Amino acid sequence: MNLPKIRKMKKNPGNIVIKNRKASHDYEFLEKFMAGIVLMGTEIKSIRMGKAALVDSYCFFRNNELFIRGMHIAEYYWGNLNNHDPLRERKLLLKKRELRRIERKVKESGLTIIATKVFINDRGLAKAEIAIARGKKEYDKREAIKRRDSERELDRMMKK
């Protein structure tokens, strides 16, 4: 009897990228890091469906470990009793050296840690891009908007 060969399918994470657009408007990024995220099964399924939001999320230290708070991952539609809490705190995975460096910078100068992006890497794992950031003043925001508008005008003029 000839049975069809069953091929092992590769994980195709696609281009799942969830960005925090508000953060780039409100903060000036000084340094960026990539961190793994400890997730439950239903959470990774929701992220793969693109059902996550980073608005108002930030990172903090507890017992020398970095956690993210305020990251909303919608409940998995086909989840049952084992579904997750959408706003629970999630642990971020970084090397000790990086954790110490980030903690030192944040304590010294009153900077904050912001999640800028969550994405699925080539291996199918969820990663977060976090940034050490300094809050922008209102006049800095207006300056950035003026600069962006003038660059757009120059681009339009160059095309014509």
Steps between C-alpha positions, in 0.01 A plus 500: 500500500648837399428763760578864429809630674427735783734795491581686816378855448734781589375767732402797293471788744424750224566864561332544838624830641310690766635854543459764766464809280406727787832430674709656222290815528519524879855376562852540367665156473856486629581130472311194374511133604338176383337288770314172503155486660372225729153418365226243549379289208188702432697826511740401221204387290335839545822682407533288186150618409613862558273554802732701725551866591790686661328831574579617857734205564824542693767283661608487863737305724392262774759284681763577233269371225338710229122487449267670255172646624210634296560287191158382385479158334140416414358171623535219249164447331515119514647494851298341776543508878877521449478839330728775630443837665543763224686755717718277719864589563742306281864427570761617250809291435836676470857416592608595853755743365231683301258500795761656731589760239136598442424512872803721567404747226138520611587557866769759429328748276127439539452346157224253423479171311242484221393208279523626141424187301390135539565259216536133412857408400609245237486215751141583594580654839349823629753776559463852634709798406537720805664840521647712774318826444477857620165679489465781247384843601210661315727731300714200394189332359408813304856525369490139377167559323639814328811313388293211361273741311794688348660170388174401331487835318858455380421150375196629312705777341775256397248268332357785289 
